[in-house]
């Protein structure tokens, strides 16, 4: 299974960087199976506010989230067992809290590859491969 981090979902709707926008849209269209982490959906709507000055308003963010949800094979929901996993990951890999939660969600949900530009490319975290799709740009 594959997952996409919040920043890449945002690039798909951010026309300020056409290369990253195109790459993000291409990635979203080709990855199978693809899951959406509940946290990523929440972060997407919250972070989309920074796109409002460029014409991407909050209502469009909610509509985009609905399309994201329809495009994936599953939405991975959090549970309280993720906190100790995230704590362990944060300690072992020096991850930020929110990044540790995303990785914990991926690990608990059976995700094998997480696409993100927020981590070290090709990092392996307990079997989860991190891929930065923008390195070739």
Residue pairs with C-beta under 8 A, 6 or more apart in sequence:
1 33
1 34
1 35
1 73
1 109
1 110
1 111
1 112
1 113
2 31
2 32
2 33
2 34
2 35
2 111
2 112
2 113
2 114
2 115
3 34
3 35
3 36
3 37
3 40
3 76
3 102
3 105
3 106
3 109
3 111
3 113
3 114
3 115
4 27
4 28
4 31
4 34
4 36
4 40
4 114
4 115
4 116
5 40
5 102
5 114
5 115
5 116
5 117
5 118
6 40
6 43
6 44
6 47
7 116
7 117
7 118
8 24
8 27
8 28
8 115
8 116
8 117
8 133
9 24
9 28
9 40
9 44
9 64
9 68
10 24
10 44
10 47
10 48
10 51
11 17
11 20
11 21
11 23
11 24
12 21
12 24
12 25
12 28
13 21
13 48
13 51
13 56
13 60
13 61
13 64
14 20
14 21
14 51
14 54
14 56
15 21
15 54
16 54
19 137
20 134
20 137
23 133
23 134
23 137
24 133
27 115
27 133
28 34
28 71
31 115
32 73
33 73
33 74
34 71
34 72
34 73
35 72
35 73
35 74
35 75
35 76
35 109
35 111
36 68
36 69
36 72
36 74
36 75
36 76
37 75
37 76
37 102
37 105
37 106
37 109
38 75
38 76
38 77
38 78
38 105
39 78
39 98
39 101
39 102
39 105
40 102
41 65
41 68
41 69
41 75
43 98
44 61
44 64
44 65
44 68
45 58
45 61
45 62
45 65
48 56
48 58
48 60
48 61
48 64
49 58
49 61
51 61
52 58
69 75
74 109
76 105
76 106
76 108
76 109
76 111
78 101
78 105
79 108
81 108
82 101
82 104
82 105
82 108
83 104
85 104
85 107
85 108
86 97
86 100
86 101
86 103
86 104
87 100
89 95
89 100
89 103
89 104
89 107
89 125
89 126
90 96
90 97
90 100
93 100
93 103
93 125
95 103
99 118
99 119
102 114
102 116
103 114
103 125
103 128
105 111
106 114
106 128
107 125
107 126
107 127
107 128
111 128
112 127
112 128
112 129
113 128
113 129
113 130
113 131
114 128
114 129
114 130
114 131
115 131
115 132
115 133
116 130
116 131
116 132
117 132
117 133
117 134
119 130
119 132
120 130
121 130
121 131
121 132
121 135
122 129
122 130
122 131
123 129
123 130
124 130
